[in-house]
Amino acid sequence: MARVAFAEDVKVSAALKLYGPRKQSQAGWIDQASAFYTNLLSDEKLLRKMSLYGYSAPKLRAEESLLEALHAKIQLQAKETGEAQTATRERDKKIKELDSYVSNLRAIAKVAFYDSPQELEKLGILARGAPRRKKAAAENQAAAKGGAT
């Protein structure tokens, strides 16, 4: 409506940012809309002209309030997104530290329980390929063959 109302006045159209393409980004669109409402609501002459098209000052102020609320919600969302990204980075850092600690703990446990693969398995560490285990398996097979004959 404002484009129609102020089609003859180039200065007003420029001040209200009526012509040219609408910005596609949220920030750009909010900037254009804020300039429109701020400039329009600060000039009684412009308000009178808009009232001829059904846009009273209270209605325009209400629309400006909606725009401000939208802007506040977008800023809150950006803040929360940043906080979530920070929390994710911190979590990933802690997981990396924990992985390093667990890796060291596993290595120490393998050394400490070198002769006791069952103890390693109790800790959830499979003792595959341990020399003692292979030797024990070979002994068990020999005993089974010897006992079967």
C-alpha positions in Angstrom: 0.0 0.0 0.0 2.8 2.4 0.8 4.2 2.1 -2.7 0.9 3.2 -4.1 0.4 5.9 -1.5 3.8 7.5 -2.0 4.3 6.7 -5.7 4.6 10.4 -6.6 7.1 11.3 -3.9 10.6 10.0 -4.7 12.2 11.3 -1.4 9.6 9.6 0.8 9.8 6.4 -1.2 13.6 6.4 -0.7 13.3 7.2 3.0 10.8 4.4 3.5 12.9 2.0 1.3 9.9 1.2 -0.9 11.6 0.6 -4.2 14.0 -1.9 -5.3 14.0 -5.6 -4.4 13.2 -6.8 -0.9 16.2 -8.2 0.9 16.2 -11.9 1.0 18.1 -12.4 4.2 16.2 -12.0 7.5 18.6 -9.3 8.7 18.2 -7.3 5.4 14.4 -7.6 5.5 14.2 -6.6 9.1 16.5 -3.6 8.4 14.2 -2.5 5.5 11.0 -3.0 7.5 12.5 -1.2 10.5 13.5 1.8 8.4 10.0 1.8 6.9 8.1 1.9 10.2 10.6 4.3 12.0 10.4 6.8 9.2 6.7 6.5 8.6 5.7 6.7 12.2 7.9 9.8 12.8 6.1 11.9 10.2 2.5 13.0 10.8 2.0 13.9 7.1 3.0 10.4 6.0 0.7 8.9 8.7 -2.3 10.9 7.4 -1.6 9.7 3.9 -1.4 6.1 5.0 -4.7 6.5 7.0 -6.4 7.1 3.6 -5.5 3.5 2.7 -6.8 2.0 6.0 -3.5 2.1 7.9 -3.9 4.1 11.0 -1.1 5.1 13.4 -2.1 2.5 16.0 -2.3 -0.2 13.3 1.2 0.7 12.0 2.6 0.8 15.6 1.1 -2.6 16.2 2.8 -3.9 13.1 6.1 -2.3 14.2 5.7 -4.1 17.5 5.3 -7.4 15.7 8.4 -6.7 13.7 10.4 -5.9 16.9 9.1 -9.1 18.5 10.2 -11.1 15.5 13.6 -9.4 15.6 14.0 -10.3 19.3 13.1 -13.9 18.6 15.6 -14.1 15.8 18.3 -12.7 18.0 17.4 -15.2 20.8 17.6 -18.1 18.3 21.0 -16.9 17.1 22.2 -16.7 20.7 20.9 -20.1 21.5 22.4 -21.6 18.3 25.7 -20.2 19.3 25.4 -21.6 22.8 24.5 -25.0 21.4 27.5 -24.9 19.1 29.7 -24.0 22.1 28.3 -26.8 24.2 28.8 -29.3 21.3 32.5 -28.2 21.0 33.0 -28.6 24.7 31.3 -32.0 24.7 33.5 -33.2 21.8 36.6 -31.9 23.6 35.6 -33.8 26.8 34.9 -37.0 24.8 38.3 -36.7 23.1 39.9 -36.4 26.6 37.9 -39.4 27.8 38.9 -41.4 24.8 42.6 -40.6 25.5 42.2 -41.6 29.2 40.4 -44.9 28.3 43.0 -45.7 25.8 45.8 -45.2 28.4 43.8 -47.2 30.9 43.4 -50.1 28.5 47.1 -50.1 27.8 47.9 -50.1 31.5 45.4 -52.9 32.2 46.9 -55.0 29.4 50.3 -54.7 31.0 49.0 -55.2 34.5 47.0 -58.3 33.5 49.3 -59.7 30.9 49.2 -63.1 32.6 45.5 -63.0 33.4 43.5 -62.5 30.2 40.3 -63.4 32.2 40.8 -60.3 34.3 41.0 -58.2 31.1 37.8 -59.7 29.9 36.1 -58.8 33.2 37.1 -55.2 32.3 35.6 -55.6 28.9 38.9 -55.8 27.1 39.3 -58.8 24.8 42.7 -60.4 25.2 43.0 -61.6 21.6 46.3 -62.7 20.4 47.9 -62.8 23.9 50.8 -65.3 23.9 49.6 -66.9 27.1 46.1 -67.4 25.8 47.3 -69.1 22.7 49.5 -71.3 24.7 46.7 -72.2 27.1 44.4 -72.9 24.1 47.0 -75.3 22.7 47.4 -77.0 26.0 43.6 -77.4 26.3 43.4 -78.9 22.8 46.3 -81.3 23.6 44.6 -82.3 26.9 41.3 -82.9 25.1 43.0 -85.1 22.5 44.9 -87.0 25.1 41.8 -87.5 27.2 39.8 -88.8 24.2 42.2 -91.5 23.3 
